[in-house]
Amino acid sequence: MTQDMDAGAKETLRLIGPAPGNWVPDRAGIDHNVVLVGGGQTGCAFAWALRRAGIGKVSVIDAAPDEAHAGVWLNAARMNLLRTPKALVGPEIGLPALSFQAWYEARHGREAYAAIDRILRVDWAAYLSWYKQFLGIEIRYGTTLNRIEPVGDHFRLHLSSGIETTRKIVLANGVGGNGGPYYPPALAGLPVSVRAHTADRIDFVALRGKTVAVVGGAASAFDVAGVALEAGAGEVHLYVRRASVASVPISRSRGFPGAYDNYRSLPDAIRWQQAVRFQRSGSTPTVDAIARAVAFPNFHLHLSSPWVSARMEGGQIVAQTGDRTVRCDFAIAGTGYFQDPNARVELAWFASEIMLWRDRYTPPDGEENEYLGTHPYLGEGHEYLEKTPGAAPFLRNIHVHNPAAFVSFGLPIGDVPSMKRDIPGVTARIGRDLFLADLDVHAVRMMGGVVSDFEPELYAAALDPVAPGRGIG
Ligand SMILES: Cc1cc2nc3c(=O)[nH]c(=O)nc-3n(C[C@H](O)[C@H](O)[C@H](O)COP(=O)(O)OP(=O)(O)OC[C@H]3O[C@@H](n4cnc5c(N)ncnc54)[C@H](O)[C@@H]3O)c2cc1C
């Protein structure tokens, strides 16, 4: 008899019982209560959490044509192993039978799970695919959000498929979801035929035998160098601004539950100080990402070597890094992402109304940081806040679940470590907002008639015949 690998997960669903019915009243002309923009792990986890909260009319859209092209795992992520530890709570949120561990053990056994140090990236992608299918989460692939148009108490969403209306929006749109891939100015001026960003699909076969420059010293830079070398690049040179590769995962100092759970309640000054501390310390590549590249004799690491300028000469890139001139055939920016809602077409119409950290907080001398200042200053439910009170009240109905929430919440939001705290937190906030927005309807419902569970005949036979109030009725 074949074993049902989903038996444990099915049993959990049986034990928790069916999800509550949709309690959010319909409104004329409103298609959705919540639209989740992005069908990656964040969009799927929210779809499940909202269903269990009894919030219906939730739609998940994704611009990617299909599952394989959605999210980062089978696309821009090039590491072999997830960077995050295997034991973190992910989209299962409170239901261990839906976790990666349970999924993996059901297929490979407990010993196999105990033996892995970190999760294979492709296994994580397979698990997320299972999660989506097992829970029946429907994603409308090939549906791009092009513009959010606020109209009174709701939004008109300009989608590639037409216009739809919604009361709430969750931006589950990934690492560049509040800005985009960042190119240092030196690279930005080069022809697109000789440069790429780690966020792009890169034709590594075309780089065979070529001299490739990678700019940046964090994990994605080492990952892309490793893939280029494995694909047969002639030489790969990796240029890092710092005098050494960042090796201190500084955020671990606040990984304990008190700080994790209550981060949003910290005063601005402390959250800012923490963000600055992280920026100064740098984002650390994993040991295996470095080892993968360093294993190749044709890999060369250049420290204290920011790209100052670059130009084309004889079909090659000629770049100035500090006091050296270097030549290469192709350059890849592993330089992360910028934050600027003006750069997102979806948000552009009201981006200037969004309150940023620089609007809200003036750092003391020595703690200035232009990049951190461009992050939105978010409310407790990850909602955008208005720069000018009263100017854009609709912003409170757009919940930001991407790394733009880093300064406000202390984590790269959307990454696995954020899921345990922030998916339930934002779900609760959405529920509260929707409930209070229809208070008149709910108040009537709560005052409504309720059928009695039983008739007095049930206890009539036991009534004391001489006691006051005896008798039936
Ligand atoms: C190279 C790399 C490695 C990473 N490694 C790790 C790791 O090891 N551990 C970890 O926890 N995190 C890691 N991360 C962070 C990672 O992005 C998140 O953990 C995870 O992908 C977040 O899932 P998500 O669903 O929020 O976003 P994504 O997986 O990025 O999905 C966002 C989706 O939104 C869609 N979308 C965007 N804009 C629109 C629009 N306008 N309309 C419709 N759809 C839209 C996109 O098509 C995409 O499918 C890594 C990120 C990168 C880039």
The ligand as an ORCA input file, in Angstrom:
! r2SCAN-3c Opt
* xyz 0 1
  C      18.826     36.334     -4.579
  C      17.925     36.277     -3.406
  C      18.113     35.326     -2.431
  C      17.263     35.264     -1.315
  N      17.461     34.315     -0.349
  C      16.632     34.273      0.724
  C      16.757     33.275      1.740
  O      17.612     32.417      1.683
  N      15.901     33.292      2.783
  C      14.925     34.214      2.872
  O      14.177     34.178      3.839
  N      14.782     35.166      1.934
  C      15.593     35.215      0.876
  N      15.427     36.173     -0.077
  C      14.385     37.137      0.055
  C      13.254     36.579     -0.775
  O      12.964     37.464     -1.800
  C      12.071     36.281      0.066
  O      12.288     35.427      1.129
  C      10.914     35.698     -0.743
  O      11.116     35.564     -2.109
  C       9.827     36.667     -0.505
  O       8.695     36.170     -1.076
  P       7.614     37.181     -1.589
  O       6.441     36.357     -1.928
  O       7.461     38.274     -0.607
  O       8.263     37.862     -2.884
  P       8.661     37.208     -4.257
  O       8.989     35.789     -4.110
  O       9.697     38.062     -4.863
  O       7.321     37.316     -5.115
  C       6.829     38.577     -5.496
  C       5.909     38.385     -6.666
  O       5.257     39.619     -6.916
  C       4.994     39.708     -8.290
  N       4.781     41.109     -8.644
  C       5.627     42.145     -8.466
  N       5.076     43.277     -8.922
  C       3.853     42.950     -9.389
  C       2.798     43.688     -9.984
  N       2.887     45.004    -10.207
  N       1.677     43.030    -10.348
  C       1.549     41.703    -10.126
  N       2.527     40.959     -9.579
  C       3.657     41.578     -9.203
  C       6.226     39.114     -8.928
  O       5.951     38.623    -10.239
  C       6.600     38.012     -7.944
  O       6.193     36.727     -8.374
  C      16.240     36.210     -1.191
  C      16.054     37.182     -2.195
  C      16.889     37.205     -3.288
  C      16.654     38.262     -4.337
*
